């Protein structure tokens, strides 16, 4: 299982005041190819790798790597799976476009392309080589495969359990030898070719590049298969086959020609549509409650009538659903008096053990500070209680079993539900707003002298020392240094052993920049011609949030992130803002080093609440039991006790801070 530390949070831990545990990565080797059966495997040390792909084939590859115990899988990347998706206990970290940043940050130093289609696999390999020329492609050979002496296996090749490869066989790069297949003596598989389960060759067979031998096919001695050729399931090939054909039967005969890249493995679509997703303009009305999708202008019209933050907006909700789910705004009332609740509706989907969950869903929050907003009803207790009941009824109609949200510390919107709606007696409903500690904010109504005097003495000394070294911090509203920021962010997440959820794909940052427009800016610290620290700021309606903060590994001891925050408060005040909001500690705690680091800047500490409700106790307990069982099957791992909902909880190693997959970032 992957082993990363406890949640770092999206505001990365900073830095000299917080000692990260040393990297516990194994230095075990991994077959990096070309490999010969005579060579010792540990000649190729490759402790940290990323698996490319999330299909059933990728799951088999993950299992092989775990059986080999010669590497540390740090996550997966996939073009179609949302970032944060969990696959066999590992997180999807983004797409192949994000590999350059992941490699530059030291997250991985090798990859394995786990894509079953030969042609698609080759295209992906080509793109990766263009983007990350220095990357090492590794092979995976199941311990239950039988590889004879004097066999060569190229880089990127996968050999599954039960495979037999006899003496002097030669296997090219990026081939696949599936479960129980057999490649006889002196045979050759050219690059990007494949043998399906139980496919068998005689001696001296040559299989061309990109060719695929399907399930149970048999290739007779000395037969040559051309390039880009497909041999159908159960076929018996007694004579040579040319390039670019499809052959079936016993004996096999050519039934048609094919072009390179033509599909040969049909895959059933697995796309599902939400029961109330009917296009961006569709607004669903339920009695006095509306469900507004992010693509509808009514979302922004309601928000514009009352104080809110960028975290409440439709563009941010659309960005946040890069992980999973659909963004909705539930509105109770009219434009003159309403409660509006933005949220993300998620399907729970099939569990890792194959258990189907039907149409069960849950509701979660964007990462940041959102929760409900109100207009014209703050003192109308009956209205708030009625609105809360209508929202719960709507969620139950969508088979929602649990609800999680983060309230906004500056707006203090937790108080409405805590005092009125959250404790309303609704049959079968349990939970409510929960105190999660405090966050730190700098009140910008004070003068710069007053703000600086409120800094802790050691912070003022550190700032003078850093500026005396020639470090310069400047705003970057055009995000010119975005690539440098992403690199620093990834390395900071790695240093603080963050779970895979927090390795946002590069496209996420680009989309966030586009969505933020004038509301977003980077703040970067330069030293000796390099960017050594950077922060991502969100400025909206008088509140500036330090959304993400990152530091170069080489300068952690100097803590240049302090300069980023110091410059951010001066910049934010000059632009007429009311607060610079730094956020809280790890896991929302106010008793850890991250909170103490932030508290050096201000004594203004705001209460932070999350909302946690269970709408269907029986279904929730069933899923929690399955999740606990999954943890038990992994060995000594347990579920993180404070995580909500428990059926999405990460696994923890008792007695240590090591954490594995995190399905969603709730504390």
C-alpha positions as CSV (number, residue, x, y, z in Angstrom):
1,X,0.0,0.0,0.0
2,X,1.2,3.6,-0.5
3,X,2.6,5.2,2.6
4,X,2.3,8.9,2.9
5,X,2.0,11.0,6.0
6,X,-1.1,12.6,7.5
7,X,-3.0,15.1,5.5
8,X,-0.9,18.2,4.6
9,X,-4.0,20.2,3.7
10,X,-4.2,22.4,0.6
11,X,-2.3,25.1,2.3
12,X,1.0,23.3,2.3
13,X,2.9,23.0,5.6
14,X,5.5,25.7,6.0
15,X,8.4,25.0,6.7
16,X,11.4,25.6,9.1
17,X,9.1,25.4,12.1
18,X,7.7,22.1,11.0
19,X,9.9,19.1,10.8
20,X,8.9,16.5,8.3
21,X,9.6,12.9,8.9
22,X,12.4,11.5,6.8
23,X,11.5,9.8,3.5
24,X,10.8,6.1,4.3
25,X,11.0,5.1,0.6
26,X,12.5,1.7,0.0
27,X,15.5,1.5,-2.2
28,X,14.5,-1.9,-3.6
29,X,15.2,-2.4,-7.3
30,X,12.7,-2.9,-10.1
31,X,13.2,-4.5,-13.5
32,X,13.9,-1.5,-15.7
33,X,14.8,-3.5,-18.8
34,X,16.3,-4.8,-20.9
35,X,16.3,-7.7,-18.4
36,X,17.9,-11.1,-18.8
37,X,16.9,-14.1,-16.7
38,X,20.5,-14.3,-15.4
39,X,20.6,-10.8,-14.0
40,X,19.9,-9.9,-10.4
41,X,16.8,-7.8,-10.1
42,X,18.1,-5.4,-7.6
43,X,20.6,-4.0,-10.1
44,X,17.9,-1.6,-11.1
45,X,16.9,0.4,-8.1
46,X,13.7,2.3,-8.8
47,X,11.8,3.0,-5.6
48,X,9.0,5.4,-6.7
49,X,6.9,4.9,-9.8
50,X,3.6,6.1,-11.2
51,X,1.3,3.7,-13.1
52,X,-0.1,5.1,-16.3
53,X,-3.7,4.0,-16.8
54,X,-6.6,2.9,-14.5
55,X,-8.3,0.1,-16.5
56,X,-8.6,-3.5,-15.5
57,X,-5.2,-4.1,-17.0
58,X,-3.8,-1.4,-14.8
59,X,-5.2,-3.1,-11.7
60,X,-3.4,-6.3,-12.7
61,X,-0.2,-4.4,-13.1
62,X,-0.6,-2.8,-9.7
63,X,-1.1,-6.3,-8.2
64,X,2.1,-7.5,-9.9
65,X,4.2,-4.6,-8.6
66,X,2.9,-5.2,-5.1
67,X,3.7,-8.9,-5.4
68,X,7.2,-8.1,-6.6
69,X,7.8,-5.7,-3.7
70,X,10.6,-4.0,-5.6
71,X,9.1,-0.5,-5.9
72,X,6.9,2.1,-4.2
73,X,3.8,3.0,-6.2
74,X,3.1,6.7,-5.5
75,X,-0.1,6.9,-7.6
76,X,-1.6,6.6,-11.0
77,X,-2.3,9.0,-13.9
78,X,-5.1,8.7,-16.4
79,X,-6.6,10.9,-19.1
80,X,-10.2,10.0,-18.2
81,X,-10.3,9.2,-14.5
82,X,-10.8,12.3,-12.2
83,X,-8.0,13.3,-10.0
84,X,-8.5,11.9,-6.5
85,X,-10.1,8.7,-7.8
86,X,-9.0,5.6,-5.8
87,X,-7.7,2.5,-7.6
88,X,-6.7,-0.4,-5.4
89,X,-5.8,2.0,-2.6
90,X,-3.8,4.4,-4.7
91,X,-4.8,7.9,-5.9
92,X,-5.1,9.2,-9.5
93,X,-2.7,12.2,-9.5
94,X,-3.7,13.7,-12.8
95,X,-3.1,13.0,-16.5
96,X,0.1,12.2,-18.4
97,X,0.3,16.0,-19.0
98,X,1.2,16.3,-15.3
99,X,4.2,14.0,-15.4
100,X,6.8,16.6,-16.1
101,X,5.9,18.5,-12.9
102,X,5.6,15.3,-10.9
103,X,9.1,14.2,-12.0
104,X,10.6,17.7,-11.5
105,X,9.2,17.7,-7.9
106,X,10.7,14.3,-7.2
107,X,7.4,12.6,-6.7
108,X,8.4,9.8,-9.0
109,X,11.5,8.7,-11.0
110,X,9.9,6.0,-13.2
111,X,6.6,5.0,-14.8
112,X,5.0,1.9,-16.1
113,X,2.4,2.2,-18.9
114,X,-0.5,-0.1,-18.0
115,X,-2.7,0.2,-21.1
116,X,-3.9,-3.0,-22.8
117,X,-4.3,-1.8,-26.4
118,X,-1.0,-2.0,-28.2
119,X,-1.4,1.0,-30.4
120,X,-2.8,3.3,-27.7
121,X,0.0,2.2,-25.4
122,X,2.6,3.2,-28.0
123,X,1.0,6.6,-28.5
124,X,1.1,7.2,-24.7
125,X,4.8,6.1,-24.5
126,X,5.6,8.5,-27.4
127,X,4.0,11.4,-25.6
128,X,5.7,10.7,-22.3
129,X,9.1,10.5,-24.0
130,X,8.5,13.9,-25.6
131,X,7.4,15.5,-22.3
132,X,9.8,13.8,-20.0
133,X,12.8,12.5,-22.0
134,X,14.7,11.4,-18.9
135,X,12.0,9.2,-17.4
136,X,12.7,5.5,-16.9
137,X,10.1,3.0,-18.1
138,X,10.0,0.0,-15.9
139,X,8.8,-3.6,-16.5
140,X,6.7,-5.7,-14.2
141,X,7.2,-9.5,-13.9
142,X,5.0,-11.5,-11.6
143,X,6.9,-13.8,-9.2
144,X,4.7,-16.7,-10.4
145,X,5.9,-16.3,-14.0
146,X,8.5,-18.8,-15.1
147,X,11.3,-17.1,-17.1
148,X,14.1,-19.4,-18.4
149,X,17.8,-18.5,-18.6
150,X,19.0,-16.4,-21.5
151,X,15.7,-14.6,-22.0
152,X,15.7,-10.9,-22.7
153,X,12.8,-8.6,-21.8
154,X,12.6,-5.0,-22.9
155,X,11.7,-2.0,-20.8
156,X,8.0,-1.4,-20.1
157,X,7.0,-5.0,-20.6
158,X,4.4,-6.7,-18.3
159,X,4.6,-10.5,-17.6
160,X,1.7,-11.8,-15.7
161,X,1.2,-14.8,-13.3
162,X,1.5,-18.2,-14.8
163,X,3.3,-17.1,-17.9
164,X,6.1,-19.4,-19.3
165,X,8.9,-18.0,-21.3
166,X,11.4,-20.6,-22.5
167,X,15.1,-20.3,-23.2
168,X,16.6,-17.8,-25.7
169,X,13.2,-16.1,-26.2
170,X,13.5,-12.3,-26.9
171,X,10.7,-9.9,-25.9
172,X,10.8,-6.3,-27.0
173,X,9.8,-3.1,-25.3
174,X,6.3,-2.5,-24.0
175,X,4.9,-6.0,-24.7
176,X,2.3,-7.8,-22.7
177,X,2.3,-11.5,-21.8
178,X,-1.0,-12.2,-20.1
179,X,-2.0,-14.7,-17.5
180,X,-1.1,-18.3,-18.4
181,X,0.3,-17.7,-21.8
182,X,3.4,-19.4,-23.2
183,X,6.2,-18.2,-25.4
184,X,8.4,-21.1,-26.5
185,X,12.2,-21.3,-27.0
186,X,13.9,-19.0,-29.5
187,X,10.7,-17.0,-30.2
188,X,10.6,-13.3,-30.7
189,X,8.0,-10.7,-29.7
190,X,8.7,-7.3,-31.2
191,X,7.9,-4.1,-29.4
192,X,4.3,-3.3,-28.4
193,X,3.0,-6.8,-29.2
194,X,0.9,-8.9,-26.9
195,X,-0.1,-12.5,-25.9
196,X,-3.6,-12.8,-24.4
197,X,-4.4,-15.3,-21.6
198,X,-3.7,-18.9,-22.5
199,X,-2.2,-18.0,-25.9
200,X,0.5,-20.5,-26.8
201,X,3.4,-20.4,-29.3
202,X,5.7,-23.1,-30.6
203,X,9.4,-22.7,-30.8
204,X,11.0,-20.1,-33.2
205,X,7.8,-18.0,-33.6
206,X,8.1,-14.4,-34.6
207,X,5.3,-12.0,-33.6
208,X,5.5,-8.6,-35.3
209,X,5.3,-5.2,-33.7
210,X,1.9,-4.0,-32.5
211,X,0.4,-7.4,-33.2
212,X,-2.0,-9.1,-30.7
213,X,-2.6,-12.8,-30.2
214,X,-6.0,-13.2,-28.6
215,X,-7.3,-15.5,-25.9
216,X,-6.5,-19.2,-26.3
217,X,-4.9,-18.9,-29.8
218,X,-2.1,-21.3,-30.8
219,X,0.8,-20.4,-33.1
220,X,2.6,-23.4,-34.6
221,X,6.4,-23.7,-34.7
222,X,8.5,-21.3,-36.8
223,X,5.4,-19.3,-37.9
224,X,5.9,-15.6,-38.5
225,X,3.1,-13.1,-37.7
226,X,3.4,-9.7,-39.4
227,X,3.2,-6.2,-37.9
228,X,-0.1,-4.8,-36.8
229,X,-1.8,-8.2,-37.2
230,X,-4.6,-9.6,-35.0
231,X,-5.0,-13.4,-34.4
232,X,-8.5,-14.1,-33.1
233,X,-9.6,-16.0,-30.0
234,X,-9.1,-19.7,-30.2
235,X,-7.4,-19.6,-33.6
236,X,-4.8,-22.1,-34.7
237,X,-2.1,-20.5,-36.9
238,X,-0.3,-23.0,-39.1
239,X,1.4,-20.7,-41.6
240,X,2.8,-17.2,-41.8
241,X,0.4,-14.2,-41.7
242,X,1.2,-10.9,-43.4
243,X,1.2,-7.4,-41.9
244,X,-2.0,-5.6,-41.1
245,X,-4.6,-8.4,-41.2
246,X,-7.1,-10.0,-38.9
247,X,-7.2,-13.8,-38.9
248,X,-9.6,-16.3,-37.2
249,X,-10.4,-20.0,-37.3
250,X,-8.8,-23.4,-37.2
251,X,-6.7,-23.3,-39.2
252,X,-6.6,-19.5,-39.2
253,X,-7.4,-17.6,-42.3
254,X,-7.3,-13.9,-43.1
255,X,-10.8,-12.4,-43.0
256,X,-10.0,-8.8,-43.5
257,X,-7.3,-6.1,-43.6
258,X,-6.8,-3.6,-40.9
259,X,-4.9,-0.3,-40.4
260,X,-2.5,0.6,-37.6
261,X,-4.5,1.8,-34.7
262,X,-7.8,0.1,-35.5
263,X,-9.4,-1.1,-32.3
264,X,-9.3,-4.8,-31.6
265,X,-10.6,-4.8,-28.0
266,X,-14.2,-3.6,-27.7
267,X,-15.0,-1.8,-24.4
268,X,-18.4,-1.2,-23.1
269,X,-19.2,2.4,-22.1
270,X,-19.6,2.9,-18.4
271,X,-20.9,6.5,-18.5
272,X,-23.8,7.3,-16.2
273,X,-26.0,10.3,-16.1
274,X,-27.3,11.9,-12.9
275,X,-31.1,11.6,-12.4
276,X,-31.4,15.4,-12.3
277,X,-28.7,16.4,-14.8
278,X,-30.4,17.5,-17.9
279,X,-28.1,20.1,-19.5
280,X,-26.5,23.3,-18.2
281,X,-29.7,25.4,-18.6
282,X,-32.0,23.1,-16.7
283,X,-33.3,24.2,-13.3
284,X,-35.2,21.5,-11.4
285,X,-38.0,22.8,-9.1
286,X,-39.1,20.7,-6.1
287,X,-42.0,22.5,-4.3
288,X,-40.4,25.7,-3.1
289,X,-36.8,24.5,-3.7
290,X,-34.8,24.8,-6.9
291,X,-31.7,22.8,-8.0
292,X,-29.5,25.0,-10.2
293,X,-26.6,23.5,-12.2
294,X,-23.3,25.4,-12.5
295,X,-23.9,26.2,-16.1
296,X,-27.0,28.3,-15.3
297,X,-26.9,32.0,-14.8
298,X,-29.3,31.9,-11.9
299,X,-26.5,30.5,-9.7
300,X,-24.6,33.8,-9.9
301,X,-27.8,35.9,-9.7
302,X,-28.6,34.5,-6.3
303,X,-25.0,34.8,-5.1
304,X,-24.8,38.4,-6.2
305,X,-27.5,39.4,-3.7
306,X,-25.6,38.4,-0.5
307,X,-22.0,38.3,0.8
308,X,-20.1,35.2,-0.3
309,X,-16.6,34.1,-1.3
310,X,-15.2,32.8,-4.6
311,X,-15.5,29.3,-3.1
312,X,-19.3,29.6,-3.4
313,X,-19.2,30.5,-7.2
314,X,-20.2,28.2,-10.0
315,X,-16.8,28.5,-11.8
316,X,-15.0,27.2,-8.7
317,X,-17.5,24.4,-8.2
318,X,-16.9,23.3,-11.8
319,X,-13.1,23.4,-11.3
320,X,-13.4,21.3,-8.1
321,X,-15.4,18.6,-9.9
322,X,-12.1,17.5,-11.6
323,X,-12.2,14.8,-8.9
324,X,-15.8,13.6,-9.2
325,X,-19.4,14.5,-8.9
326,X,-21.7,17.2,-10.2
327,X,-22.0,20.8,-8.8
328,X,-25.4,22.1,-7.7
329,X,-26.9,25.1,-5.9
330,X,-30.0,24.3,-3.9
331,X,-32.2,27.4,-3.3
332,X,-35.1,27.6,-1.0
333,X,-37.3,30.7,-1.2
334,X,-37.4,33.6,-3.7
335,X,-34.9,36.2,-4.8
336,X,-36.1,38.5,-2.0
337,X,-35.6,35.9,0.7
338,X,-33.7,32.7,0.4
339,X,-31.2,30.1,1.7
340,X,-28.8,28.9,-1.0
341,X,-26.5,25.9,-0.5
342,X,-23.8,25.0,-3.1
343,X,-22.6,21.4,-3.0
344,X,-21.2,18.5,-5.0
345,X,-23.3,15.4,-5.5
346,X,-21.2,12.2,-5.8
347,X,-22.1,8.7,-6.8
348,X,-20.5,6.3,-4.4
349,X,-20.1,3.7,-7.1
350,X,-18.7,0.2,-6.9
351,X,-16.5,-0.6,-3.9
352,X,-13.0,-1.9,-4.3
353,X,-14.1,-5.4,-3.4
354,X,-16.7,-5.4,-6.2
355,X,-19.7,-4.7,-4.0
356,X,-22.3,-2.7,-6.0
357,X,-23.8,0.3,-4.2
358,X,-26.7,0.9,-6.6
359,X,-27.6,4.5,-6.9
360,X,-26.3,5.6,-3.5
361,X,-24.8,9.0,-3.3
362,X,-23.3,11.5,-0.9
363,X,-23.0,15.2,-0.8
364,X,-19.6,16.9,-0.2
365,X,-18.1,20.4,-0.3
366,X,-15.6,22.1,-2.5
367,X,-12.2,22.4,-0.8
368,X,-12.1,25.8,0.7
369,X,-14.7,27.6,2.8
370,X,-18.2,27.5,1.4
371,X,-21.4,26.3,3.1
372,X,-24.9,27.9,2.8
373,X,-25.5,31.6,2.2
374,X,-28.7,33.5,3.1
375,X,-30.5,36.7,2.1
376,X,-33.3,38.4,4.0
377,X,-33.9,35.5,6.5
378,X,-31.0,35.6,9.0
379,X,-33.5,36.2,11.9
380,X,-36.4,34.1,10.6
381,X,-35.9,30.9,12.5
382,X,-39.0,29.2,11.1
383,X,-37.9,30.0,7.5
384,X,-34.4,28.5,8.1
385,X,-35.8,25.4,9.7
386,X,-38.2,24.9,6.7
387,X,-35.4,25.5,4.2
388,X,-33.2,22.9,6.0
389,X,-36.0,20.3,5.9
390,X,-36.6,21.0,2.2
391,X,-32.9,20.6,1.4
392,X,-32.7,17.3,3.4
393,X,-35.8,16.0,1.7
394,X,-34.3,16.8,-1.7
395,X,-31.0,15.0,-0.9
396,X,-32.9,12.0,0.3
397,X,-34.9,11.9,-3.0
398,X,-31.5,11.5,-4.7
399,X,-30.5,8.6,-2.4
400,X,-27.9,10.7,-0.5
401,X,-26.8,8.9,2.6
402,X,-24.4,11.5,4.1
403,X,-23.6,15.2,3.8
404,X,-20.3,17.0,4.5
405,X,-19.6,20.8,4.2
406,X,-17.0,23.3,5.3
407,X,-18.4,26.5,6.7
408,X,-16.7,29.9,6.1
409,X,-14.8,31.2,9.2
410,X,-15.0,34.9,8.1
411,X,-18.7,34.8,7.1
412,X,-19.5,32.6,10.1
413,X,-22.3,30.9,8.2
414,X,-22.3,28.0,10.6
415,X,-24.3,29.9,13.2
416,X,-27.5,29.7,11.2
417,X,-27.7,25.9,11.2
418,X,-26.0,25.6,14.6
419,X,-28.7,27.8,16.2
420,X,-31.8,27.0,14.2
421,X,-31.9,24.6,11.2
422,X,-29.0,22.2,12.1
423,X,-30.7,20.9,15.2
424,X,-34.2,20.7,13.7
425,X,-35.8,17.3,14.6
426,X,-36.0,15.4,11.3
427,X,-36.7,11.7,11.6
428,X,-33.6,9.5,10.8
429,X,-31.3,12.5,10.6
430,X,-28.2,12.7,12.8
431,X,-25.3,15.1,13.0
432,X,-24.8,18.8,12.7
433,X,-22.2,21.6,12.7
434,X,-18.9,20.4,14.4
435,X,-16.2,22.7,15.8
436,X,-12.9,22.0,14.0
437,X,-10.6,24.4,15.8
438,X,-9.6,27.8,14.5
439,X,-8.2,29.6,11.5
440,X,-5.8,32.6,11.4
441,X,-6.7,35.9,9.7
442,X,-4.9,39.2,9.5
443,X,-7.2,42.2,10.0
444,X,-6.2,44.7,7.3
445,X,-8.0,47.6,8.8
446,X,-5.0,48.2,11.0
447,X,-1.9,50.1,9.8
448,X,1.2,48.4,8.5
449,X,3.0,49.4,11.6
450,X,0.2,47.9,13.8
451,X,0.1,44.7,11.7
452,X,3.9,44.3,11.9
453,X,3.9,44.9,15.7
454,X,1.4,42.1,16.0
455,X,3.9,39.7,14.5
456,X,5.7,37.4,16.9
457,X,9.2,38.7,17.7
458,X,10.9,35.6,16.2
459,X,8.9,36.2,13.0
460,X,10.0,39.8,12.7
461,X,13.6,38.7,13.2
462,X,13.2,36.0,10.5
463,X,11.8,38.5,8.0
464,X,14.7,40.9,8.5
465,X,17.2,38.1,8.1
466,X,15.5,36.9,4.8
467,X,15.3,40.3,3.3
468,X,18.9,41.0,4.4
469,X,19.9,38.0,2.3
470,X,18.5,39.7,-0.8
471,X,15.3,37.7,-1.1
472,X,12.6,39.7,-3.0
473,X,8.9,38.9,-3.1
474,X,6.7,40.2,-5.8
475,X,3.1,39.7,-7.0
476,X,2.6,37.7,-10.3
477,X,-1.0,38.5,-11.3
478,X,-0.4,37.0,-14.8
479,X,0.8,33.7,-13.4
480,X,4.0,33.9,-15.4
481,X,5.7,31.6,-12.9
482,X,2.9,29.0,-12.8
483,X,5.2,26.1,-13.9
484,X,7.6,27.0,-11.1
485,X,4.8,27.2,-8.6
486,X,3.4,23.7,-9.6
487,X,6.9,22.2,-9.3
488,X,7.3,23.7,-5.8
489,X,3.8,22.7,-4.8
490,X,4.4,19.1,-5.8
491,X,7.7,18.9,-3.9
492,X,6.1,20.5,-0.8
493,X,3.3,17.9,-0.9
494,X,5.9,15.1,-1.2
495,X,7.9,16.5,1.7
496,X,4.9,16.7,3.9
497,X,3.7,13.2,2.9
498,X,0.4,14.4,1.6
499,X,-2.1,11.9,0.2
500,X,-2.6,11.6,-3.5
501,X,-5.7,13.8,-3.4
502,X,-3.5,16.9,-3.0
503,X,-1.4,16.3,-6.1
504,X,-3.7,18.3,-8.3
505,X,-3.1,17.8,-12.0
506,X,-1.5,20.6,-13.9
507,X,-4.7,21.2,-15.9
508,X,-6.4,21.9,-12.6
509,X,-4.1,24.9,-12.0
510,X,-4.6,26.1,-15.5
511,X,-8.3,25.9,-15.2
512,X,-8.2,27.5,-11.8
513,X,-6.3,30.4,-13.3
514,X,-8.9,30.8,-16.1
515,X,-11.8,30.6,-13.6
516,X,-10.3,33.1,-11.2
517,X,-9.5,35.7,-13.8
518,X,-8.8,39.0,-12.0
519,X,-9.5,37.3,-8.6
520,X,-6.3,35.2,-8.6
521,X,-2.6,36.0,-8.3
522,X,0.6,34.3,-7.5
523,X,3.0,35.8,-5.0
524,X,6.6,34.6,-5.6
525,X,9.9,34.9,-3.7
526,X,13.1,35.3,-5.8
527,X,16.6,34.5,-4.6
528,X,19.7,34.3,-6.8
529,X,17.7,34.2,-10.0
530,X,15.4,31.4,-8.8
531,X,11.8,31.1,-7.5
532,X,12.2,29.5,-4.0
533,X,8.7,30.1,-2.6
534,X,5.3,30.9,-3.9
535,X,1.7,31.3,-2.8
536,X,-1.6,31.2,-4.7
537,X,-3.9,34.0,-3.6
538,X,-7.6,34.3,-4.1
539,X,-8.9,37.9,-3.7
540,X,-12.7,38.2,-3.6
541,X,-15.1,40.7,-2.0
542,X,-12.6,42.1,0.5
543,X,-11.2,38.7,1.6
544,X,-7.8,37.4,0.4
545,X,-7.3,33.7,1.0
546,X,-3.8,32.2,0.9
547,X,-5.1,29.2,-1.0
548,X,-1.8,27.3,-1.5
549,X,1.7,27.8,-0.3
550,X,4.9,26.1,-1.4
551,X,8.7,26.2,-0.8
552,X,11.7,24.8,-2.5
553,X,13.1,21.8,-0.6
554,X,16.6,23.4,-0.5
555,X,15.3,26.4,1.4
556,X,13.0,24.9,3.9
557,X,15.3,25.7,6.8
558,X,15.1,29.4,5.9
559,X,11.3,29.4,5.7
560,X,11.0,31.9,2.8
561,X,7.2,31.3,2.8
562,X,7.1,33.8,5.6
563,X,8.1,36.5,3.1
564,X,5.3,35.3,0.8
565,X,2.7,35.8,3.6
566,X,4.2,39.1,4.7
567,X,4.2,40.5,1.2
568,X,0.6,39.1,0.6
569,X,-0.8,41.1,3.6
570,X,0.8,44.3,2.4
571,X,-0.4,43.8,-1.2
572,X,-3.9,42.8,0.0
573,X,-4.2,45.9,2.2
574,X,-3.0,48.2,-0.5
575,X,-5.8,46.9,-2.7
576,X,-8.5,47.8,-0.1
577,X,-9.2,44.3,1.3
578,X,-10.5,43.7,4.8
579,X,-8.9,40.3,5.7
580,X,-5.9,38.1,4.7
581,X,-7.1,34.6,5.6
582,X,-4.3,32.1,6.2
583,X,-6.5,29.1,7.2
584,X,-5.9,26.6,10.0
585,X,-3.7,23.7,10.9
586,X,-3.4,20.2,9.5
587,X,-6.7,18.3,9.7
588,X,-8.3,21.6,10.9
589,X,-6.4,21.4,14.2
590,X,-5.2,24.5,16.0
591,X,-2.7,22.6,18.2
592,X,-0.2,21.5,15.5
593,X,3.0,23.1,14.0
594,X,1.2,24.4,10.9
595,X,-1.3,26.4,13.0
596,X,1.5,27.7,15.2
597,X,3.4,28.8,12.1
598,X,0.4,30.9,10.9
599,X,-0.4,32.2,14.3
600,X,3.0,34.0,14.3
601,X,1.3,36.5,11.9
602,X,-1.8,37.4,13.9
603,X,-3.7,36.9,17.1
604,X,-7.0,37.0,15.2
605,X,-8.3,33.4,15.3
606,X,-11.7,32.6,13.8
607,X,-13.8,29.5,14.8
608,X,-14.0,26.9,12.0
609,X,-16.9,24.5,11.7
610,X,-17.7,21.6,9.4
611,X,-21.2,20.1,8.9
612,X,-21.5,16.4,9.1
613,X,-24.9,14.6,8.8
614,X,-26.0,11.0,8.2
615,X,-29.3,10.7,6.3
616,X,-29.4,6.9,6.0
617,X,-27.8,5.2,9.0
618,X,-28.3,1.7,7.7
619,X,-26.7,2.3,4.3
620,X,-23.9,4.3,5.9
621,X,-23.0,1.5,8.4
622,X,-23.1,-1.1,5.6
623,X,-20.5,0.9,3.6
624,X,-18.4,1.6,6.7
625,X,-18.3,-2.1,7.5
626,X,-17.1,-2.8,3.9
627,X,-14.4,-0.2,4.2
628,X,-13.2,-1.5,7.5
629,X,-13.0,-5.0,6.0
630,X,-11.0,-3.6,3.1
631,X,-8.5,-2.1,5.6
632,X,-8.2,-5.4,7.5
633,X,-7.4,-7.2,4.2
634,X,-4.5,-4.8,3.7
635,X,-2.8,-6.1,6.9
636,X,-2.5,-3.9,10.0
637,X,-4.1,-0.8,8.4
638,X,-7.1,0.8,10.1
639,X,-9.5,3.6,9.1
640,X,-8.6,7.2,10.1
641,X,-10.9,7.7,13.1
642,X,-11.8,11.4,12.6
643,X,-12.6,11.1,8.9
644,X,-16.1,11.7,7.7
645,X,-17.8,9.8,6.2
646,X,-16.0,6.7,7.4
647,X,-16.7,4.7,4.2
648,X,-14.4,7.2,2.4
649,X,-11.7,7.2,5.2
650,X,-8.1,6.8,4.4
651,X,-6.2,3.8,5.8
652,X,-3.7,4.6,8.7
653,X,-0.9,2.5,10.1
654,X,-1.5,2.4,13.9
655,X,1.5,3.7,15.8
656,X,2.7,5.9,12.9
657,X,1.6,8.8,10.9
658,X,1.6,6.9,7.6
659,X,-1.6,7.2,5.6
660,X,-2.7,5.6,2.4
661,X,-5.4,6.5,-0.1
662,X,-7.7,9.4,0.5
663,X,-10.9,9.3,-1.5
664,X,-11.9,12.9,-0.5
665,X,-10.2,15.6,1.5
666,X,-12.6,15.9,4.4
667,X,-10.9,16.1,7.8
